């Protein structure tokens, strides 16, 4: 079942609403064989906390390369 970016964005927002905690999601997915798309969703998260979380995630990812 292929979903477009807008549908995936809605699913991310619905998930955050369902778990009902301050949170953020960044999701990367293959839109097709050659292109990767990103969506993100925030729920009651200060932007400073999001940036801090993403920075830790990127540092972890880079250390695995």
PDBQT receptor file of N, H, CA, C and O in Angstrom, charges set to zero:
ATOM      1  N   UNK A   1       0.841  -1.181   0.000  1.00  0.00    +0.000 N 
ATOM      2  CA  UNK A   1       0.000   0.000   0.000  1.00  0.00    +0.000 C 
ATOM      3  C   UNK A   1       0.884   1.241   0.000  1.00  0.00    +0.000 C 
ATOM      4  O   UNK A   1       1.501   1.565   1.015  1.00  0.00    +0.000 OA
ATOM      5  N   UNK A   2       0.947   1.923  -1.110  1.00  0.00    +0.000 N 
ATOM      6  H   UNK A   2       0.445   1.660  -1.934  1.00  0.00    +0.000 HD
ATOM      7  CA  UNK A   2       1.747   3.134  -1.215  1.00  0.00    +0.000 C 
ATOM      8  C   UNK A   2       0.983   4.326  -0.637  1.00  0.00    +0.000 C 
ATOM      9  O   UNK A   2      -0.209   4.509  -0.884  1.00  0.00    +0.000 OA
ATOM     10  N   UNK A   3       1.706   5.120   0.133  1.00  0.00    +0.000 N 
ATOM     11  H   UNK A   3       2.675   4.971   0.333  1.00  0.00    +0.000 HD
ATOM     12  CA  UNK A   3       1.121   6.327   0.708  1.00  0.00    +0.000 C 
ATOM     13  C   UNK A   3       1.924   7.523   0.209  1.00  0.00    +0.000 C 
ATOM     14  O   UNK A   3       3.136   7.431   0.015  1.00  0.00    +0.000 OA
ATOM     15  N   UNK A   4       1.241   8.640   0.003  1.00  0.00    +0.000 N 
ATOM     16  H   UNK A   4       0.256   8.714   0.160  1.00  0.00    +0.000 HD
ATOM     17  CA  UNK A   4       1.984   9.831  -0.376  1.00  0.00    +0.000 C 
ATOM     18  C   UNK A   4       2.448  10.578   0.873  1.00  0.00    +0.000 C 
ATOM     19  O   UNK A   4       2.083  10.222   1.993  1.00  0.00    +0.000 OA
ATOM     20  N   UNK A   5       3.242  11.597   0.668  1.00  0.00    +0.000 N 
ATOM     21  H   UNK A   5       3.539  11.886  -0.242  1.00  0.00    +0.000 HD
ATOM     22  CA  UNK A   5       3.837  12.337   1.782  1.00  0.00    +0.000 C 
ATOM     23  C   UNK A   5       2.780  12.917   2.710  1.00  0.00    +0.000 C 
ATOM     24  O   UNK A   5       2.931  12.844   3.929  1.00  0.00    +0.000 OA
ATOM     25  N   UNK A   6       1.725  13.486   2.166  1.00  0.00    +0.000 N 
ATOM     26  H   UNK A   6       1.603  13.545   1.176  1.00  0.00    +0.000 HD
ATOM     27  CA  UNK A   6       0.665  14.084   2.998  1.00  0.00    +0.000 C 
ATOM     28  C   UNK A   6      -0.013  13.025   3.873  1.00  0.00    +0.000 C 
ATOM     29  O   UNK A   6      -0.323  13.290   5.034  1.00  0.00    +0.000 OA
ATOM     30  N   UNK A   7      -0.243  11.833   3.326  1.00  0.00    +0.000 N 
ATOM     31  H   UNK A   7       0.009  11.617   2.383  1.00  0.00    +0.000 HD
ATOM     32  CA  UNK A   7      -0.860  10.759   4.114  1.00  0.00    +0.000 C 
ATOM     33  C   UNK A   7       0.061  10.295   5.238  1.00  0.00    +0.000 C 
ATOM     34  O   UNK A   7      -0.392  10.037   6.352  1.00  0.00    +0.000 OA
ATOM     35  N   UNK A   8       1.347  10.191   4.943  1.00  0.00    +0.000 N 
ATOM     36  H   UNK A   8       1.715  10.400   4.037  1.00  0.00    +0.000 HD
ATOM     37  CA  UNK A   8       2.310   9.776   5.963  1.00  0.00    +0.000 C 
ATOM     38  C   UNK A   8       2.392  10.836   7.057  1.00  0.00    +0.000 C 
ATOM     39  O   UNK A   8       2.467  10.505   8.241  1.00  0.00    +0.000 OA
ATOM     40  N   UNK A   9       2.379  12.110   6.666  1.00  0.00    +0.000 N 
ATOM     41  H   UNK A   9       2.319  12.380   5.705  1.00  0.00    +0.000 HD
ATOM     42  CA  UNK A   9       2.391  13.203   7.638  1.00  0.00    +0.000 C 
ATOM     43  C   UNK A   9       1.183  13.092   8.575  1.00  0.00    +0.000 C 
ATOM     44  O   UNK A   9       1.320  13.249   9.788  1.00  0.00    +0.000 OA
ATOM     45  N   UNK A  10       0.015  12.826   8.015  1.00  0.00    +0.000 N 
ATOM     46  H   UNK A  10      -0.096  12.699   7.030  1.00  0.00    +0.000 HD
ATOM     47  CA  UNK A  10      -1.210  12.678   8.826  1.00  0.00    +0.000 C 
ATOM     48  C   UNK A  10      -1.093  11.499   9.795  1.00  0.00    +0.000 C 
ATOM     49  O   UNK A  10      -1.536  11.590  10.940  1.00  0.00    +0.000 OA
ATOM     50  N   UNK A  11      -0.499  10.396   9.341  1.00  0.00    +0.000 N 
ATOM     51  H   UNK A  11      -0.139  10.322   8.411  1.00  0.00    +0.000 HD
ATOM     52  CA  UNK A  11      -0.323   9.234  10.208  1.00  0.00    +0.000 C 
ATOM     53  C   UNK A  11       0.622   9.541  11.370  1.00  0.00    +0.000 C 
ATOM     54  O   UNK A  11       0.385   9.105  12.496  1.00  0.00    +0.000 OA
ATOM     55  N   UNK A  12       1.691  10.291  11.098  1.00  0.00    +0.000 N 
ATOM     56  H   UNK A  12       1.884  10.645  10.183  1.00  0.00    +0.000 HD
ATOM     57  CA  UNK A  12       2.619  10.685  12.164  1.00  0.00    +0.000 C 
ATOM     58  C   UNK A  12       1.912  11.558  13.184  1.00  0.00    +0.000 C 
ATOM     59  O   UNK A  12       2.070  11.360  14.388  1.00  0.00    +0.000 OA
ATOM     60  N   UNK A  13       1.137  12.519  12.715  1.00  0.00    +0.000 N 
ATOM     61  H   UNK A  13       1.008  12.681  11.736  1.00  0.00    +0.000 HD
ATOM     62  CA  UNK A  13       0.406  13.406  13.623  1.00  0.00    +0.000 C 
ATOM     63  C   UNK A  13      -0.626  12.632  14.438  1.00  0.00    +0.000 C 
ATOM     64  O   UNK A  13      -0.811  12.898  15.625  1.00  0.00    +0.000 OA
ATOM     65  N   UNK A  14      -1.293  11.683  13.804  1.00  0.00    +0.000 N 
ATOM     66  H   UNK A  14      -1.143  11.466  12.839  1.00  0.00    +0.000 HD
ATOM     67  CA  UNK A  14      -2.276  10.860  14.523  1.00  0.00    +0.000 C 
ATOM     68  C   UNK A  14      -1.596  10.009  15.587  1.00  0.00    +0.000 C 
ATOM     69  O   UNK A  14      -2.129   9.844  16.685  1.00  0.00    +0.000 OA
ATOM     70  N   UNK A  15      -0.430   9.471  15.273  1.00  0.00    +0.000 N 
ATOM     71  H   UNK A  15       0.004   9.605  14.382  1.00  0.00    +0.000 HD
ATOM     72  CA  UNK A  15       0.303   8.666  16.242  1.00  0.00    +0.000 C 
ATOM     73  C   UNK A  15       0.685   9.501  17.461  1.00  0.00    +0.000 C 
ATOM     74  O   UNK A  15       0.490   9.064  18.596  1.00  0.00    +0.000 OA
ATOM     75  N   UNK A  16       1.224  10.692  17.239  1.00  0.00    +0.000 N 
ATOM     76  H   UNK A  16       1.382  11.047  16.318  1.00  0.00    +0.000 HD
ATOM     77  CA  UNK A  16       1.602  11.552  18.360  1.00  0.00    +0.000 C 
ATOM     78  C   UNK A  16       0.381  11.936  19.203  1.00  0.00    +0.000 C 
ATOM     79  O   UNK A  16       0.465  12.010  20.429  1.00  0.00    +0.000 OA
ATOM     80  N   UNK A  17      -0.724  12.173  18.552  1.00  0.00    +0.000 N 
ATOM     81  H   UNK A  17      -0.792  12.112  17.556  1.00  0.00    +0.000 HD
ATOM     82  CA  UNK A  17      -1.955  12.488  19.286  1.00  0.00    +0.000 C 
ATOM     83  C   UNK A  17      -2.390  11.287  20.126  1.00  0.00    +0.000 C 
ATOM     84  O   UNK A  17      -2.835  11.452  21.262  1.00  0.00    +0.000 OA
ATOM     85  N   UNK A  18      -2.264  10.096  19.575  1.00  0.00    +0.000 N 
ATOM     86  H   UNK A  18      -1.903   9.962  18.652  1.00  0.00    +0.000 HD
ATOM     87  CA  UNK A  18      -2.681   8.865  20.257  1.00  0.00    +0.000 C 
ATOM     88  C   UNK A  18      -1.836   8.583  21.493  1.00  0.00    +0.000 C 
ATOM     89  O   UNK A  18      -2.378   8.207  22.532  1.00  0.00    +0.000 OA
ATOM     90  N   UNK A  19      -0.518   8.757  21.403  1.00  0.00    +0.000 N 
ATOM     91  H   UNK A  19      -0.077   9.063  20.559  1.00  0.00    +0.000 HD
ATOM     92  CA  UNK A  19       0.320   8.431  22.562  1.00  0.00    +0.000 C 
ATOM     93  C   UNK A  19       0.243   9.507  23.639  1.00  0.00    +0.000 C 
ATOM     94  O   UNK A  19       0.564   9.247  24.799  1.00  0.00    +0.000 OA
ATOM     95  N   UNK A  20      -0.179  10.706  23.266  1.00  0.00    +0.000 N 
ATOM     96  H   UNK A  20      -0.440  10.917  22.324  1.00  0.00    +0.000 HD
ATOM     97  CA  UNK A  20      -0.506  11.765  24.208  1.00  0.00    +0.000 C 
ATOM     98  C   UNK A  20       0.622  12.112  25.192  1.00  0.00    +0.000 C 
ATOM     99  O   UNK A  20       0.395  12.286  26.389  1.00  0.00    +0.000 OA
ATOM    100  N   UNK A  21       1.838  12.206  24.651  1.00  0.00    +0.000 N 
ATOM    101  H   UNK A  21       2.023  12.065  23.679  1.00  0.00    +0.000 HD
ATOM    102  CA  UNK A  21       2.977  12.687  25.432  1.00  0.00    +0.000 C 
ATOM    103  C   UNK A  21       3.724  13.708  24.575  1.00  0.00    +0.000 C 
ATOM    104  O   UNK A  21       3.661  13.639  23.347  1.00  0.00    +0.000 OA
ATOM    105  N   UNK A  22       4.423  14.647  25.195  1.00  0.00    +0.000 N 
ATOM    106  H   UNK A  22       4.474  14.703  26.192  1.00  0.00    +0.000 HD
ATOM    107  CA  UNK A  22       5.239  15.558  24.398  1.00  0.00    +0.000 C 
ATOM    108  C   UNK A  22       6.266  14.734  23.602  1.00  0.00    +0.000 C 
ATOM    109  O   UNK A  22       7.008  13.933  24.170  1.00  0.00    +0.000 OA
ATOM    110  N   UNK A  23       6.293  14.942  22.304  1.00  0.00    +0.000 N 
ATOM    111  H   UNK A  23       5.690  15.593  21.843  1.00  0.00    +0.000 HD
ATOM    112  CA  UNK A  23       7.154  14.111  21.466  1.00  0.00    +0.000 C 
ATOM    113  C   UNK A  23       7.355  14.754  20.097  1.00  0.00    +0.000 C 
ATOM    114  O   UNK A  23       6.656  15.693  19.713  1.00  0.00    +0.000 OA
ATOM    115  N   UNK A  24       8.341  14.210  19.373  1.00  0.00    +0.000 N 
ATOM    116  H   UNK A  24       8.908  13.448  19.685  1.00  0.00    +0.000 HD
ATOM    117  CA  UNK A  24       8.509  14.581  17.972  1.00  0.00    +0.000 C 
ATOM    118  C   UNK A  24       8.928  13.353  17.191  1.00  0.00    +0.000 C 
ATOM    119  O   UNK A  24       9.518  12.417  17.732  1.00  0.00    +0.000 OA
ATOM    120  N   UNK A  25       8.609  13.379  15.907  1.00  0.00    +0.000 N 
ATOM    121  H   UNK A  25       8.130  14.139  15.468  1.00  0.00    +0.000 HD
ATOM    122  CA  UNK A  25       8.963  12.291  14.991  1.00  0.00    +0.000 C 
ATOM    123  C   UNK A  25       9.609  12.915  13.763  1.00  0.00    +0.000 C 
ATOM    124  O   UNK A  25       9.124  13.915  13.234  1.00  0.00    +0.000 OA
ATOM    125  N   UNK A  26      10.698  12.321  13.319  1.00  0.00    +0.000 N 
ATOM    126  H   UNK A  26      11.092  11.508  13.749  1.00  0.00    +0.000 HD
ATOM    127  CA  UNK A  26      11.253  12.609  12.005  1.00  0.00    +0.000 C 
ATOM    128  C   UNK A  26      11.287  11.269  11.290  1.00  0.00    +0.000 C 
ATOM    129  O   UNK A  26      11.900  10.318  11.775  1.00  0.00    +0.000 OA
ATOM    130  N   UNK A  27      10.639  11.192  10.157  1.00  0.00    +0.000 N 
ATOM    131  H   UNK A  27      10.141  11.964   9.763  1.00  0.00    +0.000 HD
ATOM    132  CA  UNK A  27      10.540   9.930   9.436  1.00  0.00    +0.000 C 
ATOM    133  C   UNK A  27      11.036  10.118   8.010  1.00  0.00    +0.000 C 
ATOM    134  O   UNK A  27      10.554  10.984   7.278  1.00  0.00    +0.000 OA
ATOM    135  N   UNK A  28      11.995   9.303   7.633  1.00  0.00    +0.000 N 
ATOM    136  H   UNK A  28      12.386   8.600   8.227  1.00  0.00    +0.000 HD
ATOM    137  CA  UNK A  28      12.472   9.287   6.256  1.00  0.00    +0.000 C 
ATOM    138  C   UNK A  28      11.962   8.023   5.585  1.00  0.00    +0.000 C 
ATOM    139  O   UNK A  28      11.931   6.956   6.198  1.00  0.00    +0.000 OA
ATOM    140  N   UNK A  29      11.564   8.143   4.332  1.00  0.00    +0.000 N 
ATOM    141  H   UNK A  29      11.588   9.010   3.834  1.00  0.00    +0.000 HD
ATOM    142  CA  UNK A  29      11.033   6.981   3.612  1.00  0.00    +0.000 C 
ATOM    143  C   UNK A  29      11.324   7.121   2.124  1.00  0.00    +0.000 C 
ATOM    144  O   UNK A  29      11.502   8.226   1.611  1.00  0.00    +0.000 OA
ATOM    145  N   UNK A  30      11.368   5.989   1.447  1.00  0.00    +0.000 N 
ATOM    146  H   UNK A  30      11.223   5.091   1.864  1.00  0.00    +0.000 HD
ATOM    147  CA  UNK A  30      11.556   5.990  -0.001  1.00  0.00    +0.000 C 
ATOM    148  C   UNK A  30      10.236   6.328  -0.662  1.00  0.00    +0.000 C 
ATOM    149  O   UNK A  30       9.265   5.579  -0.561  1.00  0.00    +0.000 OA
ATOM    150  N   UNK A  31      10.211   7.466  -1.340  1.00  0.00    +0.000 N 
ATOM    151  H   UNK A  31      11.000   8.075  -1.422  1.00  0.00    +0.000 HD
ATOM    152  CA  UNK A  31       9.025   7.866  -2.089  1.00  0.00    +0.000 C 
ATOM    153  C   UNK A  31       8.934   7.034  -3.368  1.00  0.00    +0.000 C 
ATOM    154  O   UNK A  31       7.842   6.714  -3.837  1.00  0.00    +0.000 OA
ATOM    155  N   UNK A  32      10.081   6.694  -3.915  1.00  0.00    +0.000 N 
ATOM    156  H   UNK A  32      10.968   6.955  -3.534  1.00  0.00    +0.000 HD
ATOM    157  CA  UNK A  32      10.188   5.811  -5.070  1.00  0.00    +0.000 C 
ATOM    158  C   UNK A  32      11.602   5.231  -5.048  1.00  0.00    +0.000 C 
ATOM    159  O   UNK A  32      12.319   5.393  -4.061  1.00  0.00    +0.000 OA
ATOM    160  N   UNK A  33      12.005   4.566  -6.112  1.00  0.00    +0.000 N 
ATOM    161  H   UNK A  33      11.423   4.434  -6.914  1.00  0.00    +0.000 HD
ATOM    162  CA  UNK A  33      13.308   3.888  -6.133  1.00  0.00    +0.000 C 
ATOM    163  C   UNK A  33      14.487   4.839  -5.913  1.00  0.00    +0.000 C 
ATOM    164  O   UNK A  33      15.516   4.436  -5.370  1.00  0.00    +0.000 OA
ATOM    165  N   UNK A  34      14.340   6.106  -6.335  1.00  0.00    +0.000 N 
ATOM    166  H   UNK A  34      13.504   6.434  -6.776  1.00  0.00    +0.000 HD
ATOM    167  CA  UNK A  34      15.476   7.025  -6.322  1.00  0.00    +0.000 C 
ATOM    168  C   UNK A  34      15.366   8.157  -5.311  1.00  0.00    +0.000 C 
ATOM    169  O   UNK A  34      16.369   8.818  -5.037  1.00  0.00    +0.000 OA
ATOM    170  N   UNK A  35      14.193   8.407  -4.747  1.00  0.00    +0.000 N 
ATOM    171  H   UNK A  35      13.378   7.871  -4.970  1.00  0.00    +0.000 HD
ATOM    172  CA  UNK A  35      13.992   9.580  -3.917  1.00  0.00    +0.000 C 
ATOM    173  C   UNK A  35      13.576   9.229  -2.495  1.00  0.00    +0.000 C 
ATOM    174  O   UNK A  35      12.730   8.367  -2.259  1.00  0.00    +0.000 OA
ATOM    175  N   UNK A  36      14.201   9.927  -1.568  1.00  0.00    +0.000 N 
ATOM    176  H   UNK A  36      14.888  10.627  -1.760  1.00  0.00    +0.000 HD
ATOM    177  CA  UNK A  36      13.847   9.786  -0.159  1.00  0.00    +0.000 C 
ATOM    178  C   UNK A  36      13.113  11.057   0.257  1.00  0.00    +0.000 C 
ATOM    179  O   UNK A  36      13.543  12.161  -0.078  1.00  0.00    +0.000 OA
ATOM    180  N   UNK A  37      12.025  10.910   0.976  1.00  0.00    +0.000 N 
ATOM    181  H   UNK A  37      11.675  10.013   1.248  1.00  0.00    +0.000 HD
ATOM    182  CA  UNK A  37      11.251  12.030   1.494  1.00  0.00    +0.000 C 
ATOM    183  C   UNK A  37      11.365  12.039   3.009  1.00  0.00    +0.000 C 
ATOM    184  O   UNK A  37      11.599  10.998   3.623  1.00  0.00    +0.000 OA
ATOM    185  N   UNK A  38      11.202  13.201   3.609  1.00  0.00    +0.000 N 
ATOM    186  H   UNK A  38      11.012  14.046   3.110  1.00  0.00    +0.000 HD
ATOM    187  CA  UNK A  38      11.182  13.346   5.053  1.00  0.00    +0.000 C 
ATOM    188  C   UNK A  38       9.897  14.038   5.478  1.00  0.00    +0.000 C 
ATOM    189  O   UNK A  38       9.428  14.960   4.812  1.00  0.00    +0.000 OA
ATOM    190  N   UNK A  39       9.337  13.590   6.581  1.00  0.00    +0.000 N 
ATOM    191  H   UNK A  39       9.719  12.841   7.122  1.00  0.00    +0.000 HD
ATOM    192  CA  UNK A  39       8.243  14.299   7.229  1.00  0.00    +0.000 C 
ATOM    193  C   UNK A  39       8.605  14.411   8.706  1.00  0.00    +0.000 C 
ATOM    194  O   UNK A  39       9.369  13.603   9.234  1.00  0.00    +0.000 OA
ATOM    195  N   UNK A  40       8.053  15.409   9.355  1.00  0.00    +0.000 N 
ATOM    196  H   UNK A  40       7.432  16.065   8.926  1.00  0.00    +0.000 HD
ATOM    197  CA  UNK A  40       8.247  15.513  10.795  1.00  0.00    +0.000 C 
ATOM    198  C   UNK A  40       6.975  16.042  11.417  1.00  0.00    +0.000 C 
ATOM    199  O   UNK A  40       6.161  16.701  10.770  1.00  0.00    +0.000 OA
ATOM    200  N   UNK A  41       6.831  15.738  12.676  1.00  0.00    +0.000 N 
ATOM    201  H   UNK A  41       7.492  15.203  13.202  1.00  0.00    +0.000 HD
ATOM    202  CA  UNK A  41       5.652  16.160  13.414  1.00  0.00    +0.000 C 
ATOM    203  C   UNK A  41       6.059  16.437  14.850  1.00  0.00    +0.000 C 
ATOM    204  O   UNK A  41       6.861  15.703  15.429  1.00  0.00    +0.000 OA
ATOM    205  N   UNK A  42       5.507  17.492  15.420  1.00  0.00    +0.000 N 
ATOM    206  H   UNK A  42       4.855  18.087  14.950  1.00  0.00    +0.000 HD
ATOM    207  CA  UNK A  42       5.799  17.881  16.796  1.00  0.00    +0.000 C 
ATOM    208  C   UNK A  42       4.514  17.898  17.602  1.00  0.00    +0.000 C 
ATOM    209  O   UNK A  42       3.457  18.268  17.090  1.00  0.00    +0.000 OA
ATOM    210  N   UNK A  43       4.605  17.496  18.868  1.00  0.00    +0.000 N 
ATOM    211  H   UNK A  43       5.464  17.196  19.283  1.00  0.00    +0.000 HD
ATOM    212  CA  UNK A  43       3.467  17.624  19.772  1.00  0.00    +0.000 C 
ATOM    213  C   UNK A  43       3.978  18.115  21.114  1.00  0.00    +0.000 C 
ATOM    214  O   UNK A  43       4.633  17.380  21.853  1.00  0.00    +0.000 OA
ATOM    215  N   UNK A  44       3.668  19.367  21.418  1.00  0.00    +0.000 N 
ATOM    216  H   UNK A  44       3.136  19.964  20.818  1.00  0.00    +0.000 HD
ATOM    217  CA  UNK A  44       4.002  19.958  22.712  1.00  0.00    +0.000 C 
ATOM    218  C   UNK A  44       5.489  19.863  23.051  1.00  0.00    +0.000 C 
ATOM    219  O   UNK A  44       5.849  19.662  24.211  1.00  0.00    +0.000 OA
ATOM    220  N   UNK A  45       6.344  20.004  22.052  1.00  0.00    +0.000 N 
ATOM    221  H   UNK A  45       6.051  20.167  21.110  1.00  0.00    +0.000 HD
ATOM    222  CA  UNK A  45       7.793  19.943  22.276  1.00  0.00    +0.000 C 
ATOM    223  C   UNK A  45       8.400  21.312  22.012  1.00  0.00    +0.000 C 
ATOM    224  O   UNK A  45       8.161  21.895  20.955  1.00  0.00    +0.000 OA
ATOM    225  N   UNK A  46       9.186  21.838  22.955  1.00  0.00    +0.000 N 
ATOM    226  H   UNK A  46       9.381  21.364  23.814  1.00  0.00    +0.000 HD
ATOM    227  CA  UNK A  46       9.911  23.077  22.689  1.00  0.00    +0.000 C 
ATOM    228  C   UNK A  46      10.951  22.836  21.585  1.00  0.00    +0.000 C 
ATOM    229  O   UNK A  46      11.592  21.785  21.546  1.00  0.00    +0.000 OA
ATOM    230  N   UNK A  47      11.106  23.801  20.707  1.00  0.00    +0.000 N 
ATOM    231  H   UNK A  47      10.586  24.654  20.738  1.00  0.00    +0.000 HD
ATOM    232  CA  UNK A  47      12.043  23.623  19.595  1.00  0.00    +0.000 C 
ATOM    233  C   UNK A  47      13.464  23.376  20.089  1.00  0.00    +0.000 C 
ATOM    234  O   UNK A  47      14.211  22.635  19.448  1.00  0.00    +0.000 OA
ATOM    235  N   UNK A  48      13.851  23.968  21.193  1.00  0.00    +0.000 N 
ATOM    236  H   UNK A  48      13.245  24.570  21.713  1.00  0.00    +0.000 HD
ATOM    237  CA  UNK A  48      15.192  23.732  21.742  1.00  0.00    +0.000 C 
ATOM    238  C   UNK A  48      15.381  22.247  22.067  1.00  0.00    +0.000 C 
ATOM    239  O   UNK A  48      16.454  21.694  21.824  1.00  0.00    +0.000 OA
ATOM    240  N   UNK A  49      14.365  21.609  22.606  1.00  0.00    +0.000 N 
ATOM    241  H   UNK A  49      13.493  22.058  22.803  1.00  0.00    +0.000 HD
ATOM    242  CA  UNK A  49      14.450  20.177  22.928  1.00  0.00    +0.000 C 
ATOM    243  C   UNK A  49      14.518  19.331  21.661  1.00  0.00    +0.000 C 
ATOM    244  O   UNK A  49      15.226  18.324  21.621  1.00  0.00    +0.000 OA
ATOM    245  N   UNK A  50      13.790  19.734  20.633  1.00  0.00    +0.000 N 
ATOM    246  H   UNK A  50      13.215  20.551  20.665  1.00  0.00    +0.000 HD
ATOM    247  CA  UNK A  50      13.820  19.003  19.359  1.00  0.00    +0.000 C 
ATOM    248  C   UNK A  50      15.216  19.081  18.754  1.00  0.00    +0.000 C 
ATOM    249  O   UNK A  50      15.766  18.069  18.319  1.00  0.00    +0.000 OA
ATOM    250  N   UNK A  51      15.786  20.281  18.728  1.00  0.00    +0.000 N 
ATOM    251  H   UNK A  51      15.339  21.102  19.082  1.00  0.00    +0.000 HD
ATOM    252  CA  UNK A  51      17.128  20.453  18.167  1.00  0.00    +0.000 C 
ATOM    253  C   UNK A  51      18.147  19.633  18.965  1.00  0.00    +0.000 C 
ATOM    254  O   UNK A  51      19.021  18.995  18.378  1.00  0.00    +0.000 OA
ATOM    255  N   UNK A  52      18.041  19.646  20.284  1.00  0.00    +0.000 N 
ATOM    256  H   UNK A  52      17.331  20.165  20.761  1.00  0.00    +0.000 HD
ATOM    257  CA  UNK A  52      18.957  18.867  21.122  1.00  0.00    +0.000 C 
ATOM    258  C   UNK A  52      18.820  17.370  20.822  1.00  0.00    +0.000 C 
ATOM    259  O   UNK A  52      19.824  16.669  20.692  1.00  0.00    +0.000 OA
ATOM    260  N   UNK A  53      17.586  16.882  20.711  1.00  0.00    +0.000 N 
ATOM    261  H   UNK A  53      16.771  17.451  20.816  1.00  0.00    +0.000 HD
ATOM    262  CA  UNK A  53      17.362  15.471  20.400  1.00  0.00    +0.000 C 
ATOM    263  C   UNK A  53      17.895  15.087  19.033  1.00  0.00    +0.000 C 
ATOM    264  O   UNK A  53      18.513  14.033  18.880  1.00  0.00    +0.000 OA
ATOM    265  N   UNK A  54      17.663  15.934  18.034  1.00  0.00    +0.000 N 
ATOM    266  H   UNK A  54      17.161  16.790  18.157  1.00  0.00    +0.000 HD
ATOM    267  CA  UNK A  54      18.160  15.655  16.686  1.00  0.00    +0.000 C 
ATOM    268  C   UNK A  54      19.685  15.689  16.638  1.00  0.00    +0.000 C 
ATOM    269  O   UNK A  54      20.304  14.904  15.919  1.00  0.00    +0.000 OA
ATOM    270  N   UNK A  55      20.286  16.595  17.401  1.00  0.00    +0.000 N 
ATOM    271  H   UNK A  55      19.783  17.232  17.984  1.00  0.00    +0.000 HD
ATOM    272  CA  UNK A  55      21.743  16.672  17.455  1.00  0.00    +0.000 C 
ATOM    273  C   UNK A  55      22.325  15.388  18.025  1.00  0.00    +0.000 C 
ATOM    274  O   UNK A  55      23.305  14.864  17.495  1.00  0.00    +0.000 OA
ATOM    275  N   UNK A  56      21.738  14.878  19.093  1.00  0.00    +0.000 N 
ATOM    276  H   UNK A  56      20.942  15.303  19.524  1.00  0.00    +0.000 HD
ATOM    277  CA  UNK A  56      22.206  13.610  19.672  1.00  0.00    +0.000 C 
ATOM    278  C   UNK A  56      22.034  12.462  18.671  1.00  0.00    +0.000 C 
ATOM    279  O   UNK A  56      22.914  11.613  18.533  1.00  0.00    +0.000 OA
ATOM    280  N   UNK A  57      20.907  12.446  17.986  1.00  0.00    +0.000 N 
ATOM    281  H   UNK A  57      20.191  13.135  18.098  1.00  0.00    +0.000 HD
ATOM    282  CA  UNK A  57      20.649  11.394  17.008  1.00  0.00    +0.000 C 
ATOM    283  C   UNK A  57      21.665  11.442  15.871  1.00  0.00    +0.000 C 
ATOM    284  O   UNK A  57      22.187  10.406  15.458  1.00  0.00    +0.000 OA
ATOM    285  N   UNK A  58      21.945  12.640  15.364  1.00  0.00    +0.000 N 
ATOM    286  H   UNK A  58      21.521  13.481  15.699  1.00  0.00    +0.000 HD
ATOM    287  CA  UNK A  58      22.916  12.775  14.273  1.00  0.00    +0.000 C 
ATOM    288  C   UNK A  58      24.326  12.368  14.728  1.00  0.00    +0.000 C 
ATOM    289  O   UNK A  58      25.047  11.694  13.992  1.00  0.00    +0.000 OA
ATOM    290  N   UNK A  59      24.711  12.776  15.927  1.00  0.00    +0.000 N 
ATOM    291  H   UNK A  59      24.126  13.324  16.525  1.00  0.00    +0.000 HD
ATOM    292  CA  UNK A  59      26.027  12.372  16.444  1.00  0.00    +0.000 C 
ATOM    293  C   UNK A  59      26.122  10.860  16.564  1.00  0.00    +0.000 C 
ATOM    294  O   UNK A  59      27.156  10.280  16.234  1.00  0.00    +0.000 OA
ATOM    295  N   UNK A  60      25.063  10.214  17.031  1.00  0.00    +0.000 N 
ATOM    296  H   UNK A  60      24.223  10.686  17.300  1.00  0.00    +0.000 HD
ATOM    297  CA  UNK A  60      25.056   8.759  17.137  1.00  0.00    +0.000 C 
ATOM    298  C   UNK A  60      25.155   8.112  15.758  1.00  0.00    +0.000 C 
ATOM    299  O   UNK A  60      25.910   7.161  15.557  1.00  0.00    +0.000 OA
ATOM    300  N   UNK A  61      24.391   8.635  14.826  1.00  0.00    +0.000 N 
ATOM    301  H   UNK A  61      23.777   9.408  14.989  1.00  0.00    +0.000 HD
ATOM    302  CA  UNK A  61      24.407   8.093  13.461  1.00  0.00    +0.000 C 
ATOM    303  C   UNK A  61      25.794   8.237  12.822  1.00  0.00    +0.000 C 
ATOM    304  O   UNK A  61      26.297   7.298  12.206  1.00  0.00    +0.000 OA
ATOM    305  N   UNK A  62      26.396   9.397  12.971  1.00  0.00    +0.000 N 
ATOM    306  H   UNK A  62      25.987  10.160  13.471  1.00  0.00    +0.000 HD
ATOM    307  CA  UNK A  62      27.729   9.624  12.396  1.00  0.00    +0.000 C 
ATOM    308  C   UNK A  62      28.762   8.703  13.037  1.00  0.00    +0.000 C 
ATOM    309  O   UNK A  62      29.667   8.219  12.357  1.00  0.00    +0.000 OA
ATOM    310  N   UNK A  63      28.637   8.461  14.325  1.00  0.00    +0.000 N 
ATOM    311  H   UNK A  63      27.902   8.854  14.878  1.00  0.00    +0.000 HD
ATOM    312  CA  UNK A  63      29.618   7.591  14.988  1.00  0.00    +0.000 C 
ATOM    313  C   UNK A  63      29.528   6.143  14.502  1.00  0.00    +0.000 C 
ATOM    314  O   UNK A  63      30.458   5.365  14.714  1.00  0.00    +0.000 OA
ATOM    315  N   UNK A  64      28.444   5.781  13.868  1.00  0.00    +0.000 N 
ATOM    316  H   UNK A  64      27.689   6.413  13.696  1.00  0.00    +0.000 HD
ATOM    317  CA  UNK A  64      28.280   4.403  13.368  1.00  0.00    +0.000 C 
ATOM    318  C   UNK A  64      28.804   4.215  11.957  1.00  0.00    +0.000 C 
ATOM    319  O   UNK A  64      28.892   3.090  11.465  1.00  0.00    +0.000 OA
ATOM    320  N   UNK A  65      29.147   5.305  11.313  1.00  0.00    +0.000 N 
ATOM    321  H   UNK A  65      29.076   6.219  11.713  1.00  0.00    +0.000 HD
ATOM    322  CA  UNK A  65      29.617   5.235   9.918  1.00  0.00    +0.000 C 
ATOM    323  C   UNK A  65      31.068   4.802   9.891  1.00  0.00    +0.000 C 
ATOM    324  O   UNK A  65      31.656   4.681   8.816  1.00  0.00    +0.000 OA
TER     325      UNK A  65
